[in-house]
Amino acid sequence: MYFEKMLPLEQRFIYDEFFSPLLRRSDFEAKPMVLLLGQYSVGKTSFIQYLLKRNFPGMRIGPEPTTDKFTAVMYGEEEKSIPGNALSVDIERPFSPVSMFGSGFLSKFEASLVPSDILKSVTFIDTPGVLSGEKQRIGRDYNFAEVVKWFANISDTILLLFDAHKLDISDEFRDSILALKGNDEKIKIILNKADQITTQQLVRVYGSLMWSLGKVINTPEVMRVYIGSFWDKPYKNIDNEKLFKAEQQDLLDDLNLLPRNATVRKVNELVKRARTLRAHIAVIDYVKHQMPTFGREKKQQQLTTSLQDEYAEISRLTKIPVGDFPNVSYYEKVFPNKDFTKFNSSNEKIQTQMDEILMKELPNFMTMITPEKTAGEHPAELVHNPFGDSDDSWAIPKDFQEKMRNSFNSLSPSGESLTGNQLKTVMLETRAAGEHLKKIWTLSDVTKKGKLDQDEYILAMWLATEAANGNPPPATLPDELVPPSLRNEKDKLFTVSK
């Protein structure tokens, strides 16, 4: 629908010169993106490392401004980096439009490919630490706020990270947050390194953070703030450990929902784009027909400066809500370099076509989108198995089985089954959520003896590893995950409540 109906209109009315570049098929096929934004040393890179459970090419961590590039952390069969100039000409990836920011930006942009399971369903955009004062004016060869704005528009979630010891919002950070306008529903706030302060200090820091944000983000809704310390280090202050883990799990649950909601988000973005296009067409047509035979230059300047007031008249003539019209700043930048008389005119056919797109075509897309089936909603045999290939006698990869057999033998040289207390530490090391580990233990204890033998241990560690990578344990254990040695115990399996 976009390429057949919207794209020709965007080209005719030079939509890309005012707003965002024309879309490509790679934009629709791209994985959900998470944009991380914050001042230097707030833990952006550490957060990505924490989720991947490994380092990635080009990462640098330190108390000083270390990350000096925009890095797209993406899935790849092998670790490697792709420089920005190569990314800008790669039609298979959604970064072609970044070429508009010039070579200054392209030299500070790269993709980092990592063979991590979580990256099969989501891409992270790591950003340079936001600077302050004179550094922001002389330290960048590109417009930082404009780049952030572009990435915000194509991202599914925007994480604003704050350090519990560093709540000030610099001028550049303020400009970056303001550039997020129009993407308010994507923004989530993270108060990081919260274990470094006492409970009393945390209450005051939280209040100060909300006060600072209220001066920049002008929304009536209270922003969701996740409080914790998102890295691999042990908590310095364990008084709030329970709170930190609960907040951590809430955030991870939200991120796990991104792939499932990606299609809905893309349709939502397309609806916003179609509304802007319809209003843009009306603006272009209106200013063209306001041009007189003589004194065009003066009239064009007058229309440019008074466009905000003209919106009411355009709305009256076209029946388009005033709220759909773009911020006049988009036009103030481009209009001075254009000749209004050379703009294309609109007509009734175009208006009808835009109405059909918004009232018929896009709503039809929404009816076609069906929620992803989740474990526990349908019989186990109908639930897609996220853990392996059902054609194998046992869906757990053989190399993983061998690794866990060696692990079990080191824990139990005699080969005896191990209790929960004996296995608690090693299972926690997988970093799966506590509520998931509880389900995993119940599912893995096939014989219901309160202990796990070697095959049950392999099953438990596989489910825990998958849960830590964003694949929650199933409500019932699929046949292909039942250890072959215990298939005669299948009738003892039961559904675990959510």
C-alpha positions in Angstrom: 0.0 0.0 0.0 2.8 2.5 0.9 4.8 1.9 -2.3 1.8 2.0 -4.6 -0.2 4.8 -3.0 1.6 6.9 -0.5 5.1 7.0 -2.0 4.0 8.6 -5.3 2.3 11.4 -3.3 5.3 11.9 -1.1 7.5 12.3 -4.2 5.1 14.6 -5.9 4.8 16.9 -2.8 8.5 16.6 -1.8 7.7 15.2 1.6 11.2 14.1 2.2 12.6 17.6 1.9 10.4 18.8 4.8 10.2 15.8 7.1 11.8 12.3 6.9 13.4 10.4 4.0 11.2 8.2 1.8 10.8 4.7 3.1 12.4 1.6 1.7 11.4 -2.0 2.0 14.2 -2.5 4.5 12.5 0.0 6.8 9.4 -2.3 7.0 11.5 -5.5 7.4 13.9 -4.1 10.1 13.9 -5.6 13.6 12.5 -3.5 16.5 15.0 -0.9 17.6 15.8 0.4 21.1 17.5 3.8 21.3 19.6 4.5 24.4 20.3 8.1 25.2 21.9 9.8 28.2 24.9 11.9 29.3 28.3 10.3 29.5 29.0 7.5 32.0 25.3 6.7 32.9 25.7 3.1 31.8 24.3 2.9 28.3 27.0 0.6 26.9 27.0 -1.4 30.1 23.3 -1.9 29.8 23.6 -3.4 26.4 26.5 -5.6 27.6 24.3 -6.7 30.5 21.5 -7.8 28.1 23.9 -9.5 25.6 25.9 -11.2 28.4 29.0 -10.5 26.4 31.1 -7.7 24.9 30.5 -6.4 21.4 33.0 -5.0 18.8 33.8 -1.3 19.4 32.4 -1.1 23.0 34.3 1.0 25.5 33.3 1.6 29.1 34.7 4.1 31.5 33.9 7.0 33.9 34.9 9.6 31.2 33.2 10.1 27.8 34.3 6.8 26.1 31.6 6.0 23.5 32.1 8.6 20.7 30.0 6.9 18.1 26.5 5.9 17.3 26.6 2.1 17.3 23.9 -0.2 15.9 24.3 -3.4 17.8 22.8 -6.0 15.5 22.7 -9.8 15.0 25.4 -11.4 12.9 26.7 -14.9 12.5 30.2 -13.7 13.5 31.6 -10.7 15.3 32.5 -7.7 13.1 32.1 -4.0 12.7 30.6 -2.2 9.6 31.6 1.4 9.2 29.0 4.1 8.6 29.8 4.8 5.0 29.3 1.2 4.1 26.0 1.1 6.1 24.6 4.1 4.3 24.7 2.2 1.0 23.5 -1.1 2.3 20.0 -1.5 1.0 19.4 -4.5 3.2 19.7 -2.4 6.4 17.4 0.5 7.4 20.2 3.1 7.6 20.5 4.5 4.1 18.9 7.9 5.1 21.8 8.6 7.5 23.8 9.8 4.6 21.9 13.1 4.8 23.9 13.9 7.9 27.1 14.1 6.0 30.5 12.5 6.3 31.1 14.0 9.7 28.4 11.8 11.1 29.2 8.7 9.0 32.7 8.7 10.4 31.0 8.4 13.9 28.5 5.7 13.0 29.0 2.0 12.8 27.2 -1.4 13.1 28.5 -4.0 15.6 27.4 -7.5 14.6 27.2 -10.0 17.4 26.0 -13.7 17.4 23.7 -13.1 20.4 20.2 -14.7 20.5 18.5 -11.5 21.8 19.7 -9.6 18.7 17.7 -12.0 16.5 14.6 -10.1 17.5 15.8 -6.6 18.5 18.5 -4.0 17.6 20.1 -1.6 20.1 21.4 1.8 19.2 24.2 2.9 21.5 24.9 6.7 21.4 27.7 8.9 22.5 27.5 10.5 25.9 25.7 13.8 25.8 28.1 16.7 26.3 27.7 20.1 27.9 28.9 23.7 27.4 31.5 24.5 24.8 32.2 20.9 24.1 28.9 20.3 22.5 29.5 23.2 20.0 33.0 22.3 19.0 33.2 18.6 19.6 30.7 17.4 17.0 30.9 17.5 13.2 27.2 16.9 12.9 23.9 18.1 14.4 23.5 15.7 17.4 19.9 16.6 18.1 18.9 16.1 14.4 20.5 12.6 14.4 18.8 11.7 17.7 15.5 12.8 16.2 15.9 10.6 13.2 16.8 7.5 15.3 13.9 8.3 17.6 11.5 8.2 14.7 12.5 4.8 13.6 13.0 3.3 17.1 10.3 1.3 18.9 11.5 2.2 22.4 13.7 5.1 23.7 15.5 4.6 26.9 16.7 7.8 28.7 19.3 6.8 31.2 20.2 8.9 34.3 23.0 8.3 36.8 21.8 8.6 40.4 24.8 10.9 41.0 24.4 13.0 37.9 20.9 14.3 37.4 21.7 17.7 35.8 20.3 18.1 32.2 22.9 19.8 30.0 21.9 22.1 27.1 22.6 19.4 24.5 20.7 16.8 26.5 17.8 19.1 26.8 17.9 19.7 23.0 18.0 16.0 22.4 15.0 15.4 24.7 13.1 18.1 22.9 14.0 16.4 19.6 12.1 13.4 20.8 8.8 15.3 20.6 6.2 13.2 18.8 7.7 10.0 20.2 6.6 10.5 23.8 4.8 7.2 24.0 8.1 5.4 23.3 10.1 7.0 26.1 11.1 5.1 29.2 13.3 6.5 32.0 16.0 4.5 33.7 17.5 5.7 37.0 20.7 3.7 36.9 23.4 3.0 39.5 20.7 3.3 42.2 22.5 0.8 44.4 25.3 3.3 45.0 23.2 5.4 47.3 21.1 4.8 50.5 17.4 4.4 50.6 16.9 8.0 52.0 19.1 9.4 49.2 17.2 7.4 46.6 13.9 9.0 47.6 15.4 12.5 47.2 17.1 11.6 43.9 13.9 10.2 42.5 12.1 13.4 43.4 14.8 15.6 41.9 14.8 13.5 38.7 11.0 14.0 38.3 11.3 17.7 38.9 14.1 18.0 36.3 12.2 16.0 33.7 9.0 18.0 34.3 10.9 21.2 33.1 11.8 19.5 29.8 9.1 16.9 29.0 5.8 18.8 28.9 3.3 15.9 29.2 0.4 15.6 31.6 1.3 11.9 32.2 3.9 10.8 34.7 6.9 9.2 33.0 7.6 5.5 33.9 10.9 5.4 35.7 12.8 2.1 36.2 15.0 2.2 39.2 18.0 -0.2 39.5 21.6 -0.9 38.6 21.8 -2.6 35.2 25.2 -4.2 35.1 26.9 -7.4 36.2 28.4 -6.0 39.4 27.0 -7.0 42.8 24.8 -4.4 44.5 26.6 -2.1 46.8 23.5 -1.3 48.9 21.4 -4.5 49.3 18.6 -2.8 51.3 16.7 -2.2 48.0 17.7 -5.4 46.3 14.1 -6.6 46.0 13.0 -3.3 44.5 15.8 -3.3 42.0 15.1 -6.9 40.8 11.4 -6.2 40.4 12.1 -3.0 38.4 14.7 -4.9 36.3 12.2 -7.6 35.5 9.5 -5.1 34.6 11.9 -3.5 32.1 13.0 -6.8 30.6 9.4 -7.8 30.3 8.7 -4.6 28.4 11.6 -5.2 26.1 10.5 -8.8 25.5 7.2 -7.5 24.2 8.9 -5.4 21.4 9.0 -8.1 18.8 5.4 -9.0 19.4 4.3 -5.4 19.1 6.6 -4.5 16.2 3.9 -4.9 13.5 1.4 -2.8 15.4 4.0 -0.1 16.0 4.9 0.0 12.3 1.3 0.4 11.3 1.0 3.2 14.0 4.0 5.0 12.6 2.5 4.7 9.1 -0.8 6.2 10.3 1.1 9.1 11.8 3.1 9.5 8.5 -0.2 9.4 6.4 -1.8 12.1 8.6 1.3 14.3 8.3 1.3 13.7 4.5 -2.4 14.6 4.1 -1.8 17.9 6.1 1.4 18.6 4.2 -0.4 18.3 0.8 -3.0 20.7 2.1 -0.3 23.2 3.2 1.6 23.0 -0.1 -1.6 23.4 -2.2 -2.8 26.3 0.0 0.4 28.4 -0.2 0.7 27.8 -3.9 -2.8 29.2 -4.6 -2.2 32.2 -2.3 0.6 33.5 -4.5 -0.4 36.7 -6.5 0.7 37.6 -10.0 2.9 40.4 -8.7 4.7 40.8 -5.4 5.3 37.1 -5.0 8.5 37.4 -2.9 6.8 39.6 -0.3 3.7 37.3 -0.2 5.9 34.2 0.2 7.7 35.7 3.1 4.4 36.7 4.7 3.0 33.2 4.4 6.1 31.7 5.8 6.1 33.9 9.0 2.3 33.6 9.5 1.9 29.9 8.7 0.8 29.0 12.2 -2.1 31.4 11.9 -2.9 30.1 8.4 -3.4 26.6 9.8 -6.9 27.5 11.0 -8.0 28.6 7.6 -6.5 25.5 5.9 -8.3 23.3 8.4 -11.6 25.1 7.7 -11.2 24.5 3.9 -10.0 20.9 4.0 -11.7 19.6 7.2 -8.4 18.3 8.4 -7.9 18.7 12.2 -5.5 21.4 13.2 -3.7 18.9 15.4 -2.6 17.0 12.4 -0.6 19.9 10.9 3.2 19.7 11.4 5.2 22.1 13.5 5.8 25.2 11.5 9.5 24.9 12.1 9.7 22.3 9.4 8.4 24.8 6.9 10.4 27.7 8.2 13.6 25.9 7.4 12.7 24.9 3.8 10.2 27.6 2.5 12.8 30.4 2.1 14.7 28.2 -0.5 11.6 27.3 -2.5 9.4 29.0 -5.1 5.8 28.4 -4.1 4.6 28.8 -7.7 6.5 25.6 -8.7 4.7 23.5 -6.1 2.3 20.8 -7.4 -1.4 21.4 -6.8 -3.7 19.0 -5.0 -7.1 18.0 -6.4 -10.2 16.1 -5.3 -8.8 12.8 -6.5 -5.7 13.1 -4.3 -7.8 14.2 -1.3 -10.1 11.1 -1.8 -7.1 8.9 -2.1 -5.7 10.1 1.2 -9.0 9.7 2.9 -9.2 6.1 1.7 -5.7 5.4 3.0 -6.6 6.7 6.4 -10.2 5.6 6.7 -10.0 2.2 4.9 -6.6 0.9 3.9 -4.8 1.4 7.2 -7.7 0.2 9.4 -7.8 -2.9 7.3 -4.2 -3.6 8.2 -5.1 -3.5 11.9 -7.8 -6.1 11.4 -5.3 -8.3 9.7 -2.9 -8.2 12.7 -3.5 -11.0 15.1 -1.8 -11.3 18.5 1.1 -13.7 18.7 0.1 -17.0 20.4 1.6 -17.3 23.8 2.2 -20.3 25.9 -0.6 -21.1 28.3 -3.3 -19.7 26.0 -3.7 -22.8 23.8 -2.9 -26.6 24.2 0.8 -27.3 24.4 0.9 -29.1 21.0 -0.3 -25.9 19.3 2.2 -23.7 20.9 5.3 -22.8 18.9 8.4 -24.2 20.5 10.9 -21.4 20.9 13.6 -23.7 22.2 14.7 -25.8 19.3 13.9 -27.9 16.3 11.0 -30.3 16.9 12.4 -32.8 14.4 15.3 -33.7 16.7 14.8 -36.5 19.2 15.6 -33.9 21.8 15.3 -30.3 20.8 18.2 -29.2 23.1 21.4 -28.8 20.9 23.9 -31.5 21.4 26.8 -29.2 22.1 24.7 -27.6 24.9 23.9 -31.1 26.2 27.6 -32.0 26.3 28.5 -28.8 28.1 25.9 -29.3 30.8 26.8 -33.0 31.3 30.3 -31.9 32.1 28.9 -29.2 34.4 26.6 -31.8 36.2 29.5 -34.2 36.6 31.6 -31.5 38.3 28.7 -30.7 40.7 27.9 -34.4 41.3 30.9 -36.7 40.7 28.9 -39.6 42.0 26.1 -39.0 39.5 23.5 -38.5 42.2 20.5 -36.2 41.6 21.0 -32.7 43.0 18.6 -30.7 45.3 17.4 -27.2 44.8 19.8 -25.8 47.4 22.7 -27.5 45.5 21.6 -26.0 42.2 20.3 -22.6 43.2 23.6 -20.7 42.7 24.4 -22.2 39.3 20.8 -21.6 38.0 20.9 -18.0 39.3 24.1 -17.5 37.3 22.1 -17.8 34.1 20.5 -14.5 35.1 17.0 -15.8 34.4 14.3 -14.0 36.4 13.3 -15.5 39.7 9.7 -16.1 38.7 10.9 -17.9 35.6 13.3 -20.1 37.6 10.4 -21.1 39.8 8.5 -22.4 36.8 11.6 -23.9 35.2 12.3 -26.0 38.4 8.7 -27.3 38.4 8.9 -28.2 34.7 12.3 -29.8 34.9 11.6 -31.9 37.9 9.8 -34.5 35.7 10.0 -37.3 38.2 8.6 -35.0 41.0 11.3 -36.1 43.4 12.4 -32.6 44.4 15.8 -33.3 42.8 17.2 -33.1 39.3 19.1 -35.9 37.6 21.6 -35.2 34.8 19.0 -35.0 32.0 16.6 -32.9 34.1 19.5 -30.6 34.9 20.3 -30.2 31.2 16.6 -29.3 30.6 16.6 -26.8 33.5 19.7 -25.0 32.4 18.4 -24.9 28.8 15.1 -23.3 29.8 16.9 -20.9 32.1 19.4 -19.9 29.4 16.5 -19.3 27.0 14.6 -17.3 29.6 17.6 -15.1 30.2 17.7 -14.4 26.4 14.0 -13.3 26.3 12.2 -16.6 25.8 10.0 -17.2 28.9 9.4 -20.9 29.9 6.4 -22.5 28.4 3.3 -23.2 30.5 3.5 -26.9 29.6 6.6 -28.8 28.6 6.5 -29.6 24.8 7.1 -33.3 23.9 10.4 -32.4 22.1 11.8 -30.9 25.3 11.0 -34.0 27.5 14.3 -35.8 28.1 14.3 -39.1 26.1 15.2 -41.0 29.3 12.1 -39.7 31.0 9.5 -39.9 28.3 7.7 -42.6 30.2 7.1 -40.0 33.0 5.3 -37.7 30.5 1.9 -38.3 32.2 3.3 -36.6 35.3 3.9 -33.3 33.6 1.4 -30.6 34.5 0.6 -27.0 33.5 2.4 -24.3 35.4 0.1 -21.3 36.2 1.3 -17.9 34.8 
